[in-house]
Amino acid sequence: MSFVDELHEIINGSLLGDACVQVKKDRYHYFKYTAKDKNFLENLKKILECYGIRCWITVDNPGVHSLGFYINKCPYKELMGLHENWYKKENGKNRKILPKDLEITPKTLFYWYIGDGCLVRRKNDDNRVPTLCLATNCFSKKDVETLLEKLNKLNLNFYATESASGFNKGEKAGYALYSNVADGTPLRFFQTIGLKCPEEIANCTTGSKGIDHKKRFFRDKWPTEDDWIKILSNVKFGKLLRERRFQMGLTQKQLGGLVSMRRENIRDVELEKRNFCTKNFRKVLKATNITTTDLLERLGE
């Protein structure tokens, strides 16, 4: 893969989120990426500079910074088509559209997620599997359907739901994509973009969000240990369970007795005919001393 292809992946992923391409005085093409944390943009600046792009960071609004560069002056003339590919003129305004040749690669998905995605956790529910959300508010219904198809080709199953505006309550604000959870999509998603948040951005803030206005960080976009237990409860792990049970010298009935379950339940999970509910999954992991790390390593083989 060439340098320009790699750069396209980063820029396309960013443009799927909140980044934009502006045209000034009908000839200067300007890439702009806004974020709450300057350190996050400094990290992105270092990455872009590795591709020979000279960019800078400025204060955009109070508490918001922006990274930008003039596409005209970067060494890749192929990028001059970004505005044409990503925007369409409607009623005198530029509306973001989905490029026809857009390919969603792991790197593209990573930059889309860190820019405009999150992991939705249900409060006061120890058993509900967290779901992934990718914002697509600026795209048309047709473009959203295309994105769903492209994600499906990566074996990532999402569905679209109408989104409400966070600024004008009650008003519709396009669509948001939510992941299925029962089919293991959250696990495959993080296997695609990386199981852990990169250390360079982990402690960078994404702002104060939610009803409680709690300060959030990029590391919050990735599963905690407890989140992994919930996510992995929907994944087949019968072979590992059987191996661990043999190592402990237990029959299915004896293991069932340790976790207050019938032998048939243990048997069906080992045969991968079913999964444990999250509550029982926790019990079995504790009784067999299987860690989420053990599971993730086995599933990554």
Residue, then its C-alpha position, 0 to 999 in steps of 0.5 A: m500500500s502506498f503512502v497516499d493510500e494510507l493517508h486516504e484511509i486516515i482522511n476518509g475515516s476522519l471525514l466520516g466523522d466531524a472533519c471537513v474540507q472547506v474551499k476558500k475563495d473558490r480555489y484554496h482547499y482546506f482540511k479541518y479537524t476539530a477536537k476538545d483536547k489539543n494533545f489529541l490533535e498534536n498526536l494527529k499532527k505528528i501522524l500527518e507530518c510523517y506523510g510530509i503534510r505541514c499542518w497547524i493547530t489553532v483555537d477554534n472556539p472556547g475550549v475547542h481546537s482545530l487542526g488544519f492544512y491546505i490541501n493545495k500545498c501538500p505533496y499529494k495532488e490526488l487529495m485535491g479531489l476530496h471536496e468534489n468526492w465528499y460534498k454536493k451542492e444543495n440549495g446553495k450549501n455544501r452537503k456531505i455525501l458518501p464517496k462512491d469508491l469509499e472503502i472502509t478499511p480497519k484504519t478508516l474504521f478506527y479514525w471514524y470511531i475515534g472521531d464520531g463513535c462511542l461505546v454505549r453502556r446501560k446504567n444500573d444494568d450489570n448484564r446488558v452487553p454494551t453496544l457500539c454507536l457510529a454517528t452518521n447524522c450528516f448523511s442521507k438515508k441512502d448513504v446510511e444504507t450504503l454504510l451499513e452494507k459496507l460494514n456488513k461486508l466486514n462482518l460487522n452488523f449495524y442498524a440505523t435509527e433516527s437521531a434526535s438533536g442534542f441542541n434543538k430538543g425534539e428535532k430530528a438530526g439524521y441517523a446513528l448506527y448501532s451494533n447488534v450485540a447477540d451476534g458478536t459484532p462488538l468483539r469483531f469490531f474491536q478485533t478490527i480496530g484494536l482491542k485497546c485504545p492507543e496509549e498516545i490518546a488514551n488520556c485525551t479528553t473527548g469533552s463532558k458528555g451525558i446528562d451528568h456532564k461527566k468528563r470523558f476520555f478516548r479510553d472510554k470508547w474501549p471496553t473495560e474489564d467488566d465490559w469485556i465480560k459482557i461482550l464475551s458472554n455472547v461468544k462461543f468458548g466451549k473448547l476452552l471451557r472443556e480444556r479448563r474443566f479437564q485441567m481441573g479434573l472436573t466432570q460437567k456435573q461437578l462444574g455445574g455444582l460449583v456454579s449452581m447450574r445443571r450438567e446439561n447447561i455446561r454440556d450445551v455450552e461446551l458443544e457451542k450450542r448456546n451461550f451462558c447469560t452474563k450472570n452465569f458467564r461471570k460465575v463460570l469464569k470465576a470458578t474455572n479461573i478463565t480471564t478475559t485475556d485468555l479468551l481474547e487470546r484464544l479467539g485471536e488465534 
